[in-house]
Amino acid sequence: MLRSTNRPNAVLVCKAKRRNNSSYFLEQALLARGVDIYRVTPDHIPAVDISRVEYILNYGVSDPWVWESRIRWEPVVFNPQSLVEISANKLRTMRFLTEAGIPTLDYTTDRQVAEAWIADGKRVFSRTVLGGRSGRGIVLSPPDPLPQARLYTKSFGGKYAREYRVYIVNERVVDLTEKRRLGKEQRLRKGLDHTDPYRGLIRAHDNGWVFARSNMIASTSVLEAVKELARRTGECLHMGFGVVDIIARMNRTGELIEVRVVEPNTAPAMLDSPTTLARVTDALASTMGV
């Protein structure tokens, strides 16, 4: 559907109005689904009349919205700025979820505690950037020396652990995928060193990891536990839409030992998954009554 009027019913707040990012594809999918929506950035007055918008979809933006006073009533906000501020800061997220009783990775801000973890045979992920994405700012120890950092997390899971990405809309689970590493030959073709621990342990797209939906390596009971923890996390954060990354630790027979939250994200990439984009779009549209 093309935008029918100069007065949209909803706006999608994004950091940049490029035509090749996830917010653009989400806007286009919602338009095709029948939602009269328009993308806006926080620091520019929109070119359309937003005085009567009923819904604001916030795609990971914590900056003030300079146009907010132009809205004449109180719209429904998916991902208020307070939520984005929490989820965009790894330490703030860990503290918030822990206080709410949500199991997260073991973490500390004390370098001596992190050194003790290493002495005990554990690997430590040092976060030198609290707002980093796709592994930016992470130092692994070992192999590298432990740096001075603002947040340290202890390795969790082991050989039989699996990481999942759970998609949330309106505090409900709408999709689930497994983070799976490309095969050795595929990684070599992409020029990725298969012996590099950063490539193997930081599960990011640039490191050769993809999101798979078929043939997940887990039982139904494990996946249900993963979804339930994601649902609780989304409810705790009042997440309008986004993802929760979760690690499930299992034994060698596939029985679940425990699940923990790695992090939430209110600006998830969906460019490589048409199925996920469709499911998120349908859930958002239904929630908005379309």
C-alpha positions in Angstrom: 0.0 0.0 0.0 1.1 3.6 -0.7 0.8 6.2 2.0 -2.7 7.5 1.4 -2.6 10.8 3.2 -0.3 13.4 4.6 -1.5 12.5 8.1 -0.2 9.0 9.0 -1.7 7.0 11.7 1.7 5.8 13.0 5.4 6.8 12.9 8.5 4.6 13.0 11.3 6.4 14.9 14.7 5.5 13.5 18.3 6.8 13.7 18.7 7.3 9.9 16.2 7.2 7.0 18.4 5.2 4.7 16.7 2.9 2.1 18.8 -0.1 2.9 18.4 -0.6 6.6 16.0 -2.7 8.8 13.8 0.3 9.7 13.1 0.9 6.0 12.2 -2.7 5.3 10.0 -2.7 8.4 8.2 0.5 7.3 7.7 -1.0 3.8 6.3 -4.2 5.2 3.9 -2.4 7.5 2.7 -0.2 4.6 2.1 -3.4 2.5 0.2 -4.8 5.4 -2.1 -1.8 5.5 -0.6 0.3 8.3 -0.4 4.0 7.4 3.1 4.6 8.8 5.9 7.1 8.2 9.5 7.0 9.2 10.9 9.8 11.2 14.2 10.7 12.9 14.4 12.1 16.4 16.1 15.4 15.4 14.1 16.5 12.4 10.6 17.8 12.1 8.7 15.4 9.8 7.4 16.5 6.4 3.9 15.1 7.3 1.3 16.1 9.8 1.9 13.9 12.9 -0.5 15.7 15.2 -2.9 12.7 15.3 -0.7 9.7 15.2 -2.0 6.9 17.4 1.1 4.7 17.4 4.8 5.4 17.8 7.2 2.5 17.0 10.6 3.3 18.4 13.4 1.5 16.6 16.2 1.7 19.2 16.3 5.5 19.6 16.9 7.0 23.0 17.6 10.6 21.9 14.8 13.2 22.5 12.2 13.6 19.8 12.1 17.3 18.8 8.7 16.8 17.2 7.0 15.2 20.2 5.1 18.3 21.3 3.3 18.4 17.9 1.3 15.3 18.8 -2.1 16.4 20.1 -2.9 13.3 22.3 -1.1 10.5 24.0 -0.3 7.7 21.4 0.6 4.1 22.2 4.4 3.9 22.2 6.1 0.6 21.3 9.5 0.8 23.1 9.5 4.0 25.2 12.8 5.8 25.4 13.3 4.6 29.0 13.4 1.0 27.7 15.8 1.9 24.9 18.1 3.6 27.4 18.2 0.5 29.5 18.7 -2.0 26.6 21.3 0.1 24.9 23.7 0.0 27.9 25.0 -3.5 28.7 25.7 -2.8 32.3 22.4 -1.0 32.9 20.6 -3.9 31.3 22.3 -6.5 33.5 21.5 -4.6 36.6 17.9 -4.0 35.7 17.2 -7.6 34.8 19.0 -9.0 37.8 17.1 -6.8 40.1 13.9 -8.1 38.4 14.8 -11.7 39.0 15.7 -12.5 35.4 18.7 -14.9 35.1 21.5 -13.2 33.1 25.2 -14.0 32.5 27.4 -13.7 35.6 28.9 -10.2 35.5 31.0 -7.8 37.5 32.6 -4.3 37.2 35.5 -5.4 39.5 38.6 -6.4 37.5 39.9 -8.5 40.4 36.7 -10.6 40.3 37.3 -11.1 36.6 40.9 -12.1 37.2 39.7 -14.7 39.7 37.3 -16.1 37.0 40.2 -16.5 34.7 42.4 -18.2 37.4 39.5 -20.6 37.9 39.7 -21.6 34.2 36.9 -19.5 32.8 37.0 -17.2 29.8 36.0 -13.5 30.4 34.3 -11.2 27.9 35.5 -7.6 28.7 33.1 -4.9 27.5 35.2 -1.8 26.8 32.1 -0.2 25.1 28.8 -0.5 26.9 26.8 0.3 23.9 28.7 -1.8 21.4 26.9 -4.0 18.9 27.9 -7.1 16.9 30.8 -7.7 19.2 32.3 -4.2 19.0 34.5 -3.4 22.0 34.7 -7.0 23.3 38.1 -8.3 24.5 38.4 -12.1 25.2 40.7 -13.2 28.0 42.3 -15.6 27.3 43.8 -15.3 24.7 44.2 -11.6 25.3 45.3 -9.9 28.5 42.5 -8.7 30.7 41.9 -5.0 30.0 40.5 -2.3 32.2 36.8 -2.3 31.3 33.5 -1.1 32.5 31.9 -4.5 32.4 33.1 -8.1 32.6 31.0 -11.2 31.9 31.9 -14.8 32.6 31.7 -17.5 29.9 28.6 -19.6 30.1 27.3 -22.7 28.4 30.1 -25.1 27.4 30.2 -27.6 24.6 26.5 -28.4 24.5 25.2 -24.8 24.8 23.1 -23.1 22.1 22.2 -19.5 21.6 18.8 -18.4 20.4 17.3 -15.1 19.3 13.6 -14.7 20.3 11.5 -12.0 18.7 9.0 -10.1 20.9 6.0 -8.0 19.9 3.9 -6.4 22.6 5.6 -8.6 25.2 4.7 -11.8 23.3 7.0 -14.3 21.5 6.3 -14.2 17.7 9.4 -16.0 16.3 12.5 -17.9 17.4 15.8 -18.7 15.6 19.0 -20.4 16.5 22.4 -18.7 16.1 24.4 -21.2 14.0 27.9 -21.0 12.8 28.7 -21.4 9.1 30.6 -24.6 8.1 34.4 -24.5 8.0 34.4 -24.4 4.1 32.0 -21.5 4.0 34.0 -19.6 6.6 37.2 -20.2 4.6 35.5 -18.9 1.4 34.5 -15.7 3.3 38.1 -15.3 4.5 37.2 -16.0 8.2 39.9 -17.7 10.2 38.1 -20.8 11.7 40.7 -21.0 14.6 40.1 -17.4 15.8 38.3 -17.5 19.2 36.7 -14.2 18.5 35.0 -15.6 15.4 33.9 -18.7 17.3 32.7 -17.2 20.5 31.2 -13.8 19.5 28.1 -14.9 17.6 27.8 -12.0 15.2 27.0 -12.0 11.5 30.5 -10.7 10.5 32.0 -13.6 12.4 30.3 -16.2 10.3 27.1 -16.7 12.4 23.6 -16.9 10.9 20.1 -17.3 12.3 18.5 -20.7 11.4 14.9 -21.8 11.9 15.0 -25.4 10.6 16.5 -28.4 12.4 17.1 -26.6 15.7 19.4 -28.6 17.9 17.2 -28.7 20.9 14.1 -30.5 22.2 10.7 -28.9 22.4 11.0 -28.6 26.1 14.3 -26.6 25.8 12.8 -24.3 23.2 9.7 -23.7 25.4 12.0 -22.8 28.3 13.9 -20.4 26.0 10.6 -18.8 24.8 9.3 -18.5 28.4 12.4 -16.7 29.6 12.2 -14.4 26.6 8.6 -13.7 27.3 9.4 -12.9 31.0 12.2 -10.6 29.9 9.9 -8.8 27.4 7.2 -8.4 30.0 9.8 -7.1 32.5 11.1 -4.5 30.1 7.6 -3.7 28.6 9.1 -4.4 25.2 6.9 -3.3 22.3 9.1 -5.1 19.8 12.6 -6.3 19.6 14.6 -9.4 20.4 16.0 -11.2 23.4 19.2 -13.3 23.0 19.3 -16.4 25.3 21.8 -19.2 25.9 20.5 -22.6 26.8 23.0 -24.9 28.6 22.4 -28.6 28.1 24.1 -31.8 28.9 25.4 -34.2 26.2 22.0 -36.0 26.0 20.2 -32.7 25.3 18.5 -32.2 28.6 18.2 -28.6 29.8 20.4 -27.5 32.7 19.6 -23.8 32.6 18.8 -20.8 30.4 20.1 -17.2 30.8 19.6 -13.9 29.0 22.6 -12.6 27.1 21.0 -9.2 26.1 17.8 -7.6 24.7 17.8 -5.4 21.6 15.2 -2.9 20.5 16.6 -2.4 17.0 17.0 -5.9 15.6 18.3 -6.5 12.1 15.8 -8.4 10.0 17.2 -7.9 6.5 18.2 -11.5 6.0 15.1 -13.1 7.2 11.8 -12.5 5.3 10.0 -15.0 7.5 10.9 -13.1 10.7 10.1 -9.7 9.1 6.7 -11.1 8.1 5.9 -12.4 11.5 7.0 -9.3 13.3 5.0 -7.1 10.8 1.9 -9.2 11.2 2.1 -9.1 15.0 2.6 -5.3 15.0 -0.2 -4.7 12.5 -2.6 -6.9 14.5 -1.7 -5.1 17.7 -2.5 -1.8 15.9 -5.9 -3.2 14.8 -5.0 -3.6 11.1 
